[in-house]
Amino acid sequence: MSGSMFSGQVCVVTGAAGGIGRATAVAMAKEGARVAILDKNAEGAAETLRLVQGAGGDGIALSCDTTDAESVGTAHAAVVARLGDADILVNNAGVGKFVPLAEVSLEEWNRVIAVNVTGYFICAQAFGRAMLARHRGAIVNISSIGAVHPNSEFGSYSVSKAGASMLTKLLAAEWGPYGVRCNAVLPGMVHTPMTAVNYASEEVLKARSAVVPMRRIGSPEDIAAAVLYLAGPNAAYVTGAELVVDGGLTQNYTRLIPRAGQLS
Ligand SMILES: NC(=O)c1ccc[n+]([C@@H]2O[C@H](COP(=O)([O-])OP(=O)(O)OC[C@H]3O[C@@H](n4cnc5c(N)ncnc54)[C@H](O)[C@@H]3O)[C@@H](O)[C@H]2O)c1
């Protein structure tokens, strides 16, 4: 353990079998939180728990489908029994698949909405009720720059993330009077299992890095650091905020417009 910012607190992280969720669970544990690692992928969740323990932390790994209220209810009961009520919820479990709108099936459209929005709502209700009763708690939703900028040929992903961002603001408005904060992180391009296929090629990695002002792809730890800020005491008066963590990518589009003399 390297700090104590979350010492004595219970933090639930969904989709924590890898990527951003895993980095967040480990970072939270290093700051003293006891973490509940929820994921459909039980094996990956168990591996994250080993990493948490290896970092001197404590927690539990639970198999859970965040789109299924019953499954979330079971996980919630296990978290309360083993660790106590959640102080922090990080809604992170997400999916996406490249498919143009003209071709996306209704099933695929609904699947992405179910995980990326409805799952966040189900978990916020399940873990948030005790926060409301105790008048304290923090929720961080992992949204995306795709919530604000259309992520073309990616099915309902951008619509789902816009939904996650609006859910964030609604929760901030409704639950603020009960001492519960809710904020969102909007990552840009991050190297995780979800996006690994793009970074397997040195050429794609270079081309993608070149359009980011910071000239690199984000790491899961870059996003985890933003989550910890929003969940922690330094953000005590921050709620309903959307923190873009994209190395400047979304500030860069006017640079894509050719100027006279640039085209030869
Ligand atoms: N990687 C990026 O470039 C990027 C950019 C913007 C936003 N995001 C968002 O960050 C979050 C984490 O993504 P990641 O890149 O770490 O991807 P990832 O695929 O590594 O992690 C997502 C995790 O969610 C789990 N999951 C999926 N459906 C689930 C369900 N129904 N119930 C429980 N768990 C489920 C998966 O098993 C997986 O472990 C997602 O919400 C994603 O949309 C990622």
The ligand as a Gaussian input file, in Angstrom:
#p B3LYP/6-31G(d) Opt

LIG

0 1
 N      -10.226000       1.603000     -23.962000
 C      -10.644000       2.774000     -24.424000
 O      -10.040000       3.358000     -25.359000
 C      -11.868000       3.417000     -23.829000
 C      -12.176000       4.722000     -24.240000
 C      -13.303000       5.349000     -23.698000
 C      -14.084000       4.676000     -22.778000
 N      -13.767000       3.397000     -22.402000
 C      -14.650000       2.752000     -21.428000
 O      -13.895000       2.276000     -20.347000
 C      -14.586000       1.182000     -19.720000
 C      -13.610000       0.043000     -19.543000
 O      -13.192000      -0.417000     -20.792000
 P      -11.778000      -1.099000     -21.109000
 O      -11.210000      -0.354000     -22.255000
 O      -10.999000      -1.255000     -19.847000
 O      -12.292000      -2.477000     -21.689000
 P      -12.176000      -3.998000     -21.196000
 O      -12.870000      -4.786000     -22.228000
 O      -10.772000      -4.304000     -20.853000
 O      -13.000000      -3.989000     -19.833000
 C      -14.384000      -4.048000     -19.768000
 C      -14.765000      -5.105000     -18.758000
 O      -16.190000      -5.105000     -18.625000
 C      -16.606000      -6.449000     -18.453000
 N      -18.005000      -6.568000     -18.802000
 C      -18.589000      -6.425000     -20.029000
 N      -19.911000      -6.630000     -19.946000
 C      -20.191000      -6.903000     -18.638000
 C      -21.377000      -7.195000     -17.916000
 N      -22.571000      -7.252000     -18.529000
 N      -21.280000      -7.428000     -16.584000
 C      -20.080000      -7.386000     -15.973000
 N      -18.928000      -7.113000     -16.584000
 C      -18.973000      -6.878000     -17.916000
 C      -15.689000      -7.244000     -19.370000
 O      -15.655000      -8.613000     -19.008000
 C      -14.354000      -6.527000     -19.170000
 O      -13.584000      -7.120000     -18.142000
 C      -15.766000       0.863000     -20.654000
 O      -16.932000       1.445000     -20.115000
 C      -15.367000       1.528000     -21.953000
 O      -16.471000       1.841000     -22.738000
 C      -12.676000       2.759000     -22.906000

